[in-house]
Amino acid sequence: MYEHFGSFGDIKQRQQLKFSRDGQEYFVEVLPFSDVYGLNWLIAIAVPKSDFLAEINRNTQTTVLLCFVALLRQ
């Protein structure tokens, strides 16, 4: 991320990014957070693409199977 923004202090709003590491793709969301007491944080959440899409792929397989069964019953 540092190469993308130049400085972490330059991140002023929510950012959504993708990156790859060791052949695995990740979705990343970076949220700046600050308060009146001087707290100034960046909250980063990284989720592997395979985890994110696992439920979607399972539902797609179930839908295809149900469609196939429906076609056979006609």
C-alpha positions in Angstrom: 0.0 0.0 0.0 2.9 2.4 0.8 3.9 2.3 -2.9 0.4 3.2 -4.0 -0.2 6.2 -1.7 3.4 7.4 -1.0 2.6 7.9 2.7 0.1 6.5 5.0 -0.7 10.0 6.2 -2.1 10.7 2.7 -5.0 8.3 3.2 -7.9 10.6 4.1 -10.9 8.5 3.0 -11.9 4.9 2.7 -9.9 3.0 0.1 -10.6 -0.4 -1.5 -7.7 -2.2 -3.0 -6.6 -5.6 -4.3 -3.2 -7.2 -4.1 -1.6 -10.6 -4.6 0.9 -12.4 -2.3 2.2 -15.9 -2.8 -0.3 -16.5 -5.6 -3.3 -15.6 -3.4 -5.4 -12.6 -4.2 -6.7 -10.4 -1.3 -9.4 -7.7 -1.1 -8.3 -4.8 1.3 -10.3 -2.0 2.7 -8.5 0.9 4.5 -10.4 3.2 6.8 -9.0 6.3 8.4 -10.1 6.9 12.0 -9.5 9.9 14.2 -11.1 11.4 17.2 -11.1 14.6 19.3 -8.4 13.2 21.6 -5.8 13.0 18.9 -6.2 9.4 18.0 -5.2 9.0 14.3 -5.4 5.4 13.1 -5.7 3.6 9.8 -7.8 0.4 10.1 -7.0 -2.1 7.4 -9.1 -5.2 6.7 -7.7 -7.9 4.3 -9.8 -10.9 3.2 -8.5 -13.6 0.9 -10.5 -13.6 -2.4 -11.1 -17.4 -2.0 -12.8 -16.9 1.4 -14.9 -14.0 0.0 -16.1 -16.0 -3.0 -16.5 -19.4 -1.4 -20.1 -18.9 -0.4 -21.0 -17.3 -3.7 -19.4 -20.3 -5.6 -21.3 -22.8 -3.3 -24.6 -21.0 -4.0 -23.9 -21.0 -7.8 -23.3 -24.7 -7.7 -26.5 -25.3 -5.8 -28.5 -23.2 -8.3 -27.1 -25.0 -11.3 -27.9 -28.4 -9.7 -31.5 -27.3 -8.9 -31.9 -26.0 -12.4 -30.7 -29.3 -13.8 -33.1 -31.3 -11.5 -35.9 -29.0 -12.6 -35.2 -29.6 -16.3 -35.1 -33.4 -15.7 -38.5 -33.4 -14.1 -40.2 -31.8 -17.1 
